[in-house]
Amino acid sequence: MEVTASARTRTGTRDVDGMAVASFVLGLLGLLVLNIVLGPTAIVLAGLALWRGTARRGRALLGLALGVADLVVLATVFTSSGAVIWNFGG
C-alpha cells in the first residue's frame, strides 16, 4: 500500500496544527504547575509549529507567549522566595 503525497501533506499539516494546540495547552497548564518543564516545552512546540507553517498561527503564538509567561512566573517566584517551589500559605 503506497501513501500518496497529498495524504502525507494532510497528515503533516495535522501534526503541525497539533503542535500549535499542544503548545497552547502546555503553556496554559504551565502557569499552574511544573512551569520549569512545561514553559520551555510550550516554547519549543510553538516555535516548531510556526517554523513549519501551521494553519493555527494564533494558537501557536499564544502558546509561545504563555511559555514565556511560565518562565517569567518561575523567575518571579524564585526571586521573591529564593526557592523554586510555590508557597501559598505564608
C-alpha positions in Angstrom: 0.0 0.0 0.0 1.5 3.3 -1.1 0.8 6.6 0.6 0.2 9.5 -1.8 1.8 12.9 -1.4 -1.5 14.6 -0.6 -2.1 12.2 2.2 1.3 12.9 3.6 0.7 16.6 3.3 -2.6 16.4 5.2 -1.0 14.3 7.9 1.9 16.7 8.2 -0.4 19.7 8.4 -2.5 18.0 11.1 0.7 17.2 13.1 1.9 20.8 12.9 -1.6 22.1 13.9 -1.5 19.6 16.8 1.9 21.0 17.9 0.3 24.5 17.9 -2.6 23.4 20.1 -0.3 21.4 22.4 1.9 24.4 22.9 -1.1 26.5 23.9 -2.4 23.8 26.3 1.0 23.2 27.9 1.7 26.9 28.2 -1.7 27.3 30.0 -1.1 24.4 32.3 2.4 25.6 33.0 1.1 28.7 34.6 -0.3 26.5 37.3 2.0 23.5 37.7 5.5 22.4 36.5 6.3 25.7 34.8 10.0 24.8 34.8 9.2 21.9 32.4 6.0 23.0 30.6 7.2 26.5 29.8 10.2 25.6 27.7 8.2 22.7 26.1 5.5 25.1 25.0 8.1 27.5 23.6 9.8 24.7 21.6 6.5 23.3 20.2 5.2 26.8 19.3 8.5 27.6 17.5 8.4 24.3 15.6 4.7 24.9 14.6 5.4 28.4 13.4 8.6 27.3 11.5 6.7 24.5 9.7 3.8 26.9 8.8 0.8 25.9 10.9 -2.7 27.0 10.0 -3.3 27.7 13.6 -0.7 30.6 13.8 -2.7 32.4 16.5 -2.8 29.4 18.8 1.0 28.8 18.3 1.7 32.5 19.1 -0.5 32.2 22.3 1.5 29.0 23.2 4.7 30.9 22.7 3.5 33.8 24.9 2.2 31.5 27.6 5.5 29.6 27.6 7.4 32.8 28.1 4.9 33.8 30.8 5.6 30.5 32.6 9.3 31.3 32.8 8.5 34.8 34.0 6.3 33.4 36.8 9.1 31.0 37.7 11.7 33.8 37.8 9.3 35.9 39.9 8.6 33.1 42.4 12.3 32.2 42.6 13.4 35.8 43.3 10.7 36.6 45.8 11.1 33.4 47.9 14.5 32.1 47.0 13.1 28.7 46.1 11.7 27.0 43.1 8.5 25.8 44.9 5.2 27.5 45.3 4.2 28.7 48.7 0.5 29.7 49.1 0.5 29.7 52.9 2.8 32.3 54.3 
